[in-house]
Amino acid sequence: MRLPVMLACTVALCGCSVDMGGFAFQSETKGGVTTTKTASVSAGISTREPVLTPEGDCSVGASLDPSTRPLPREVAPGITECELVKLKGKAPTDVLIGESGKGQREVQVLYSEPGGRELYLFTDNRLGRIVRPGAAEAPAPGPAALPQVPAGPMPAAPTPATPS
């Protein structure tokens, strides 16, 4: 009887997150003058992998995601947004967050490096492409690549013959 109840609770809690936030007021009176200060604190735990905020910070301090894995050894397609920041060891220069026409989260992470700018393109929290100055793009591993369309004018379509 206990196993079905635990299974139902586990299924019901999948994808849940917990966010806590709060603030406090502190008043101090000196020489008849009262000053009020505020302090705020927030913490969060999620069952999803953390993602970057527009400021370049990870969205959650701790993740309870069952797919949590050790930090990769190098920057390569397939890593997460927060893994990139950890591997780089510094905050990104800029982060742009948007949504594709398919409803996927798309993130562009820019790093200004001594050799030039590096752009990391993520789709749904997975690195898909890396754009570095003077280097070819590193595509993400996956199914067979789409055929390349040659550059240049499109060939004219044959016109149907008109009966005379």
C-alpha positions in Angstrom: 0.0 0.0 0.0 2.8 2.4 0.8 4.6 1.9 -2.6 1.7 3.1 -4.7 1.2 6.2 -2.5 4.9 7.1 -2.7 4.9 6.5 -6.4 1.8 8.8 -6.8 3.5 11.5 -4.7 6.7 11.3 -6.7 4.8 11.6 -10.0 2.9 14.6 -8.6 6.0 16.4 -7.5 8.0 16.0 -10.8 9.0 19.3 -12.2 8.3 21.2 -9.0 10.5 23.9 -7.7 10.8 25.7 -4.4 11.7 29.4 -4.1 12.1 31.3 -0.9 12.5 35.0 -0.5 12.2 37.5 2.2 13.2 40.9 3.4 13.6 42.5 6.8 13.5 46.1 8.1 15.9 47.3 10.7 15.4 50.6 12.4 18.0 52.5 14.3 17.6 55.7 16.3 20.6 57.9 17.0 20.4 61.5 18.2 16.6 61.6 17.7 17.0 60.5 14.0 15.5 57.2 13.0 17.0 55.4 9.9 15.4 52.3 8.4 17.4 49.8 6.4 16.1 46.9 4.4 17.8 43.6 3.7 16.7 40.9 1.4 17.6 37.2 0.9 16.5 34.7 -1.6 17.2 31.0 -2.1 15.9 28.4 -4.5 16.0 24.7 -5.1 14.7 23.2 -8.3 14.2 19.7 -9.7 15.3 21.1 -13.1 18.8 22.0 -14.3 19.7 25.6 -13.5 19.8 28.1 -16.4 21.5 31.5 -16.8 19.7 34.7 -16.0 20.2 37.8 -18.1 22.8 39.0 -15.6 24.9 35.8 -16.3 24.2 34.1 -13.0 22.8 30.6 -12.6 19.1 30.7 -11.7 19.3 28.2 -8.8 22.0 27.7 -6.3 21.3 24.0 -5.8 19.7 21.5 -8.1 18.0 18.3 -7.1 17.7 17.2 -10.8 18.2 13.4 -10.9 20.3 13.9 -14.1 22.9 16.0 -12.2 26.2 15.0 -13.5 29.8 15.8 -12.8 31.3 19.0 -14.5 32.6 18.2 -18.0 36.3 18.5 -18.7 36.0 20.9 -21.6 33.6 23.3 -23.4 31.9 21.1 -26.0 28.5 20.9 -27.6 25.9 19.4 -25.3 27.0 21.1 -22.0 24.5 23.3 -20.1 24.6 27.1 -19.7 25.8 27.0 -16.1 28.4 24.4 -16.9 29.9 26.8 -19.5 30.1 29.6 -16.9 31.8 27.2 -14.4 34.3 26.0 -17.0 35.1 29.5 -18.0 35.6 30.6 -14.4 34.1 34.0 -14.9 30.8 35.7 -15.7 30.0 36.2 -19.4 30.2 39.6 -21.1 26.6 39.4 -22.2 23.6 37.0 -22.1 20.7 37.2 -24.5 17.6 35.0 -23.7 14.8 34.4 -26.2 12.4 31.9 -27.5 12.4 30.1 -30.9 9.3 29.8 -33.1 9.0 26.3 -31.7 8.7 27.4 -28.1 12.3 26.4 -27.2 14.5 28.5 -24.9 17.3 30.0 -26.9 20.3 31.6 -25.2 23.3 33.4 -26.6 26.3 33.8 -24.3 29.1 36.2 -25.3 32.6 36.1 -23.8 35.2 38.8 -24.8 38.5 36.9 -24.8 42.0 38.3 -25.6 41.8 36.6 -29.1 38.4 38.0 -29.9 34.8 37.4 -29.0 33.4 33.9 -28.5 29.6 33.3 -28.9 28.0 30.2 -27.4 24.5 29.3 -28.8 22.2 27.2 -26.6 18.8 25.6 -27.3 16.8 24.3 -24.3 19.9 24.6 -22.0 22.2 22.6 -24.3 25.2 24.1 -26.2 24.5 23.7 -29.9 27.1 25.9 -31.6 30.3 27.8 -30.8 31.3 30.8 -32.9 34.9 31.9 -32.5 36.8 34.5 -34.5 38.6 33.0 -37.5 37.4 29.5 -36.8 34.6 27.4 -38.3 31.5 26.9 -36.2 31.4 23.8 -34.1 28.0 22.1 -34.8 26.3 20.1 -32.1 26.4 16.3 -32.5 23.1 14.8 -33.6 21.3 13.3 -36.4 22.5 13.6 -40.0 23.1 17.2 -41.0 20.8 18.9 -43.4 22.1 19.2 -47.0 23.9 22.5 -47.7 22.2 24.8 -50.2 24.8 26.3 -52.6 25.1 30.1 -52.6 24.1 32.0 -55.6 21.0 32.7 -57.7 18.3 30.1 -57.7 18.0 28.2 -61.0 15.0 29.2 -63.1 12.1 26.9 -62.9 11.0 25.5 -66.3 8.0 27.2 -67.7 5.2 24.9 -68.8 4.5 24.9 -72.5 1.3 26.6 -73.5 -0.8 24.8 -76.1 -1.3 26.9 -79.4 
